[in-house]
Amino acid sequence: MKRAVFLDRDGVVNRSVVRDGKPYPPQTLAEFEFLPGVEDAMRSLRKAGFVVVVVTNQPDVSTGKQTRAVVESMHAMLLSQGLCDDVRVCYHTDADGCECRKPKPGMLRDASRDLGLDLGKSFMVGDRWRDVGAGKAAECFTYFIDYGYNERAPERPDAVVDSLAAAAREILKNAAQPIA
């Protein structure tokens, strides 16, 4: 079984649009802007043998604020540039009660089953409490990128960092060591 690094999309891979202290996804492909160091970090993780999987909640599609075509064009770009191995998306809202919407671990567990991943030796990097919750529920080591959003804080992330690049450096530095 392989080790993976699961990445939230908005705020981890690309810049979120922050309004009133809360993060929102970009509305167009033109607004999709990589955060500094992200492309190198993702390539470095893949080169080191990690399976890189983007796992993202995109409820704006369900509520009609975004189109599925725009979201899928963003993911097609990530895949075509060789930055990740897979992208998993939950288009549901909380009211749908699905198993894939973070903080539930459905997307991570499905990717594990489909791609032969060892969740207990994998990582989840996110910028919101839902990401940390999903990673914890899937038994991954969790990295929280703390932007100080005006929302609920995550419960007990394993590490707090300031960027995906910082998380990737830590993951790669400790890659040869077993995870406790």
C-alpha positions in Angstrom: 0.0 0.0 0.0 1.2 3.5 -0.8 1.4 6.6 1.3 -0.6 9.7 0.2 -0.8 13.4 0.8 -4.4 14.6 0.7 -4.8 18.3 0.0 -7.7 20.5 0.4 -8.0 22.8 -2.6 -9.1 26.3 -1.8 -6.6 27.9 0.6 -4.1 25.1 0.3 -3.5 24.7 -3.4 -5.0 27.9 -4.7 -5.8 31.3 -3.2 -9.2 31.6 -1.5 -11.3 34.7 -1.8 -11.7 35.9 1.8 -14.7 38.0 2.7 -15.6 39.0 6.2 -12.9 36.7 7.5 -14.4 33.6 5.7 -12.8 31.8 2.7 -14.6 31.2 -0.6 -13.5 29.4 -3.8 -12.6 31.3 -7.0 -15.5 31.7 -9.4 -13.7 31.3 -12.7 -10.6 29.4 -14.0 -9.0 32.8 -14.5 -9.4 33.5 -10.8 -7.7 30.2 -9.9 -4.3 31.3 -8.6 -1.7 28.9 -7.1 -0.4 30.0 -3.7 3.4 30.5 -3.5 5.4 27.3 -3.6 2.5 25.0 -4.2 3.5 23.7 -7.6 7.0 22.8 -6.4 5.6 21.3 -3.2 3.2 19.1 -5.1 5.8 18.0 -7.6 8.3 17.2 -4.8 5.8 15.1 -3.0 5.0 13.1 -6.1 8.7 12.7 -7.0 9.3 11.3 -3.5 6.7 8.6 -4.2 3.6 10.0 -2.4 0.3 9.8 -4.1 -1.1 13.3 -4.1 -4.9 13.6 -4.0 -6.9 16.8 -3.8 -10.1 16.4 -1.7 -12.5 19.3 -1.9 -16.0 20.3 -0.8 -17.7 22.3 -3.6 -21.2 22.9 -2.3 -21.6 26.0 -4.5 -22.4 23.7 -7.4 -25.3 22.2 -5.5 -26.6 25.6 -4.4 -26.3 27.0 -8.0 -23.6 29.6 -7.1 -21.0 27.7 -9.3 -21.1 25.4 -12.3 -19.7 21.9 -12.3 -18.0 22.7 -15.6 -15.9 25.5 -14.0 -14.9 23.3 -11.0 -14.0 20.4 -13.3 -11.9 22.7 -15.5 -9.8 23.7 -12.4 -9.3 20.1 -11.6 -8.4 19.1 -15.2 -5.7 21.8 -15.1 -4.2 20.3 -11.9 -4.2 16.8 -13.4 -2.9 17.9 -16.8 0.1 19.8 -15.2 1.0 16.6 -13.3 0.5 18.3 -9.9 -1.7 15.5 -8.4 -2.7 12.0 -9.1 -6.4 12.3 -8.4 -9.1 14.8 -7.4 -12.1 13.9 -5.3 -15.0 16.3 -5.0 -18.1 16.5 -2.8 -20.8 18.7 -4.4 -23.2 18.2 -1.5 -24.2 20.6 1.3 -24.4 19.7 5.0 -28.1 19.1 4.6 -27.5 16.2 2.2 -25.9 14.1 5.0 -23.5 12.4 2.6 -20.4 10.5 3.7 -18.1 12.4 1.3 -18.5 15.9 2.7 -15.6 16.8 4.9 -15.4 16.6 7.9 -16.5 13.0 7.1 -13.7 10.9 5.7 -15.6 9.4 2.7 -13.4 11.0 0.0 -10.2 9.9 1.7 -11.5 6.4 2.3 -12.8 6.0 -1.3 -9.4 7.2 -2.6 -7.7 4.7 -0.3 -9.8 1.9 -1.6 -9.5 2.9 -5.3 -5.8 3.8 -5.3 -4.4 1.3 -2.7 -3.4 3.9 -0.1 -2.5 3.3 3.6 -4.4 6.0 5.4 -2.5 5.4 8.7 0.7 6.4 7.0 -0.8 9.3 5.0 -1.2 13.0 5.5 -4.1 15.5 5.2 -3.2 19.2 4.7 -6.0 21.7 5.1 -6.9 25.3 6.1 -10.3 24.6 7.8 -11.7 22.6 10.6 -13.5 20.3 8.2 -10.1 19.3 6.6 -8.5 18.4 9.9 -11.7 16.5 11.0 -11.7 14.4 7.8 -8.0 13.7 8.2 -8.4 12.7 11.8 -11.5 10.5 11.0 -9.4 8.7 8.3 -6.5 8.3 10.8 -4.1 10.5 8.8 -1.5 12.8 10.2 -3.0 16.3 9.9 -1.4 19.6 9.0 -3.5 22.8 9.6 -2.6 25.9 7.7 -3.8 28.6 10.0 -5.0 31.8 8.3 -7.0 33.0 11.3 -10.4 32.7 9.5 -13.4 33.9 11.4 -14.8 30.4 11.9 -14.7 27.3 14.1 -11.1 26.2 14.9 -10.0 22.6 14.2 -9.8 20.2 17.0 -6.2 19.0 17.7 -4.4 19.1 14.4 -1.1 17.2 14.6 0.8 20.2 13.3 0.2 23.8 12.4 2.1 25.3 9.4 1.8 28.5 7.4 1.7 27.0 3.9 1.6 23.8 1.8 5.2 24.4 1.1 6.0 24.2 4.8 3.9 21.1 5.3 5.6 19.4 2.3 9.1 20.2 3.7 8.1 18.5 7.0 6.6 15.5 5.2 9.6 15.0 3.0 12.1 15.6 5.9 10.3 12.9 7.9 9.4 10.6 5.0 11.8 7.8 6.0 10.6 7.8 9.6 7.6 5.7 10.6 4.5 7.6 11.8 3.6 6.9 15.4 
